[in-house]
Amino acid sequence: MNRIDAHTHVYSTDDNKYPTIQEPTRPPGTSGSFPSLKKLAEENGISGVCVIQPSSFYQWDNHFVCDLALAEPDFVAAICTLNPEDPSTPAAIAYLKKQFGIRGVRSVPASDGRIDHPGVRALWKACADNNLTINALTKYENASQLVRLLKDFPTVRCVIDHCLFLTSGPTKEATLAAMLELAQYPNAFAKVTFLPLGNTAEYPFSDLHVPCLKIIEAYTSRRCLWGSNFPCELWTPRSTYRQNLELFTLGLGLDQKTQEDLFWNTAYALWFNGK
């Protein structure tokens, strides 16, 4: 089976060439490097990756992910992280697509916590104008605001990162309810990467299997996709890359067609088709 890893963060080992923010969230050793990702991809049958620029390391500086996009256009779909309150962001989106072939933009809330914010709306409009997929990184408290954006920008394909950070904690039911409500909008997609994130249980994170299956049923497999959360040493320390893959090949009891959609069809249509 062909596979695309729809959620990775990659870190340069050269801080002089690609400066970091002060006190960045840094993966151990070279675990987050591009060669490390390539090695894991080869070992696990991954033929394409979405690389999302980590704001916890580079903030709004996308030079490294853009250079990866130019160097590995068949393997890397670059997702830039841009400041929604910078008035130059809409023009930058068109430039980044033309110059570097980026495939998407991560949409984060403004500094006041709102995702339905004028700057965020300008970013969404620029993505609509440039046919780029949005990765929305927000929590369930912003679900009603996300609904307004999905309604107002019906042509924008919006991938909900980590399913609004669904966890096994006290917000589980409210977050699941918000995700299921968002499923009615055909331009919303669910990135089911939440099982090993923020989970106090050990692998295979069985307390979140039923919520995950409910989301896949509500969105259908053609609007769901898998990601590893690479580098797992940093983001999912209780599970390895292979284990995060096997959650979906073995652990959830998914049929072949569902796996083909989660691992390939959905991500290919969003980021690789017509590159």
C-alpha positions in Angstrom: 0.0 0.0 0.0 1.3 3.5 -0.9 1.3 5.8 2.2 1.6 9.5 2.8 2.5 10.8 6.3 0.3 13.9 6.6 1.8 15.2 9.8 5.5 15.7 10.3 7.7 18.5 11.7 11.3 18.6 10.5 14.2 20.5 12.1 17.5 21.6 10.5 20.7 20.7 12.3 22.2 24.0 11.2 21.0 26.8 13.5 23.3 29.3 11.8 21.7 28.8 8.4 18.2 28.5 9.8 18.0 30.5 13.1 15.6 29.4 15.7 13.5 31.3 18.2 14.8 31.8 21.7 14.4 28.6 23.8 12.9 26.5 21.0 11.2 23.2 21.6 14.0 21.0 20.3 13.9 17.3 19.5 16.6 15.1 21.0 19.8 14.7 19.0 19.1 14.4 15.3 15.8 12.6 15.7 13.9 15.5 14.0 16.3 15.8 11.0 15.2 15.3 7.4 17.6 12.3 7.0 16.0 10.7 10.0 12.5 11.2 8.4 13.7 9.8 5.1 15.1 6.7 6.8 11.8 6.0 8.7 9.8 6.6 5.5 11.8 4.0 3.7 11.4 1.5 6.5 7.7 2.0 6.8 6.6 2.3 3.1 6.0 6.1 3.1 6.3 7.7 -0.3 5.3 11.2 0.6 5.3 13.5 3.6 3.6 16.7 4.6 6.2 18.9 6.5 4.6 21.5 8.7 6.8 24.3 9.7 7.0 24.2 13.5 6.3 27.6 15.1 7.6 26.3 18.4 11.1 26.2 16.7 11.0 28.8 13.8 8.0 30.9 14.7 7.0 32.5 11.3 10.3 31.8 9.5 9.6 29.3 6.7 13.0 29.2 5.0 13.8 25.6 6.0 10.5 24.0 4.9 10.6 26.0 1.7 14.1 24.8 0.9 12.9 21.2 1.5 10.1 21.8 -0.9 12.5 22.8 -3.6 14.9 20.0 -2.9 12.4 17.2 -2.7 9.3 18.2 -4.7 8.1 14.6 -5.3 8.5 13.6 -1.6 7.7 16.8 0.4 4.5 18.8 0.6 5.5 21.9 2.4 3.0 23.5 4.8 4.0 27.0 5.9 3.0 28.6 9.2 2.2 32.3 8.8 1.3 35.1 11.2 -2.4 35.9 10.7 -1.9 39.4 12.1 0.9 40.4 9.6 -0.7 42.4 6.8 1.9 41.0 4.3 0.7 37.4 4.9 -1.9 37.2 2.0 0.7 38.4 -0.5 3.3 36.1 1.0 1.0 33.1 0.4 0.9 33.7 -3.4 4.7 34.3 -3.5 5.5 31.1 -1.5 3.4 29.0 -3.8 4.9 30.5 -7.0 8.6 30.5 -5.8 8.7 27.3 -3.7 5.7 25.2 -4.6 4.2 25.1 -1.1 1.1 23.0 -0.9 -0.6 24.4 2.2 -0.7 26.9 5.1 -1.2 26.3 8.8 -3.9 28.5 10.2 -3.5 29.4 13.9 -5.6 31.7 16.1 -4.7 35.3 16.4 -3.0 36.6 19.5 -6.5 37.3 21.1 -7.3 33.5 20.8 -9.8 33.9 18.0 -9.6 31.9 14.8 -12.5 33.9 13.3 -10.3 37.0 13.1 -9.9 39.5 10.3 -6.3 38.5 9.8 -7.2 34.8 9.7 -10.0 35.5 7.2 -7.5 37.3 5.0 -5.2 34.2 5.2 -8.1 31.9 4.3 -9.1 34.1 1.3 -5.5 34.0 0.0 -5.5 30.2 0.3 -8.8 30.1 -1.6 -7.4 32.3 -4.3 -4.3 30.2 -4.6 -6.0 26.8 -4.3 -4.0 25.8 -1.1 -5.2 23.5 1.6 -5.4 24.9 5.1 -4.4 23.1 8.3 -6.4 24.6 11.2 -4.7 24.3 14.5 -7.2 25.2 17.2 -9.1 23.7 20.1 -12.8 22.8 20.6 -13.5 26.2 22.2 -13.1 27.7 18.7 -15.3 25.2 17.0 -18.2 27.6 16.4 -15.8 30.1 14.9 -14.4 27.4 12.7 -17.9 26.7 11.5 -18.3 30.3 10.3 -15.0 30.1 8.3 -16.0 26.8 6.7 -19.3 28.3 5.7 -17.8 31.6 4.4 -15.0 29.8 2.5 -16.7 26.7 1.1 -14.0 26.1 -1.6 -11.2 26.0 1.0 -10.2 22.5 2.0 -9.6 22.7 5.8 -7.8 19.9 7.6 -8.5 20.0 11.3 -5.1 19.2 13.0 -5.3 16.6 15.8 -9.1 16.8 15.7 -9.2 19.9 17.9 -6.7 18.2 20.3 -9.0 15.4 21.3 -7.6 13.9 24.5 -8.6 11.4 27.1 -9.0 14.2 29.7 -12.0 16.1 31.0 -12.6 17.8 27.6 -12.9 14.5 25.7 -16.7 14.5 25.2 -16.9 18.2 24.4 -14.1 17.9 21.9 -15.6 14.8 20.3 -19.0 16.5 20.0 -17.5 19.5 18.3 -15.6 17.3 15.8 -18.8 15.4 15.0 -20.7 18.6 14.5 -18.0 19.9 12.1 -18.3 16.7 10.0 -21.5 18.1 8.3 -19.3 20.6 6.3 -17.9 18.9 3.2 -14.8 21.1 3.1 -13.7 19.9 6.6 -11.2 17.0 6.9 -10.1 15.2 10.1 -6.5 14.5 10.8 -6.7 11.6 13.2 -3.3 12.1 14.8 -4.6 12.7 18.4 -4.4 9.2 19.9 -0.8 9.5 21.2 -0.9 13.3 21.9 -1.7 14.4 25.4 -2.7 11.0 26.4 -1.8 9.8 29.8 -2.4 6.1 28.9 0.2 3.8 27.4 0.2 2.5 23.9 -2.1 1.5 22.2 -4.2 4.4 23.8 -7.3 2.2 23.8 -9.4 4.9 25.6 -9.5 6.9 22.4 -10.2 4.1 19.9 -14.0 4.5 20.0 -13.8 8.4 19.6 -11.4 7.9 16.6 -13.7 5.3 15.0 -16.7 7.7 15.5 -14.9 10.5 13.7 -13.9 8.2 10.8 -17.5 7.1 10.5 -18.8 10.7 10.6 -16.4 12.2 8.1 -16.1 9.0 6.1 -12.6 7.7 5.3 -12.3 9.9 2.3 -12.1 13.0 4.6 -9.8 11.4 7.2 -6.0 11.1 7.1 -3.1 9.7 9.1 0.0 11.3 10.3 2.9 10.1 12.5 3.6 13.2 14.5 7.3 12.9 13.6 9.7 13.3 15.4 8.0 10.9 17.8 10.8 11.2 20.3 9.6 14.8 20.9 5.8 14.8 20.3 4.7 11.2 21.1 7.4 9.9 23.6 5.1 7.0 24.6 5.0 5.5 21.1 7.4 5.1 18.2 6.9 5.9 14.5 6.1 2.3 13.8 3.6 2.1 16.6 1.8 5.2 15.5 1.5 3.6 12.1 0.4 0.2 13.5 -2.4 1.9 15.5 -4.2 2.2 12.1 -2.9 -0.8 10.2 -3.7 -3.2 13.1 -5.0 -1.6 16.3 -8.3 -0.1 15.2 -9.5 -2.9 13.0 -9.9 -0.8 9.9 -10.7 -2.5 6.6 -8.5 -2.3 3.6 -10.5 0.5 1.9 -10.5 2.7 4.9 -6.8 2.3 5.3 -6.2 3.1 1.7 -8.1 6.4 2.2 -6.4 7.3 5.5 -2.9 6.5 4.3 -3.1 7.6 0.7 -6.2 8.8 -1.1 -7.2 11.7 1.1 -3.7 13.1 1.5 -2.9 12.7 -2.1 -5.9 14.6 -3.2 -5.2 17.4 -0.7 -1.5 18.0 -1.3 0.0 15.9 -4.1 -2.5 15.7 -6.9 -1.6 18.2 -9.6 1.6 19.4 -7.8 
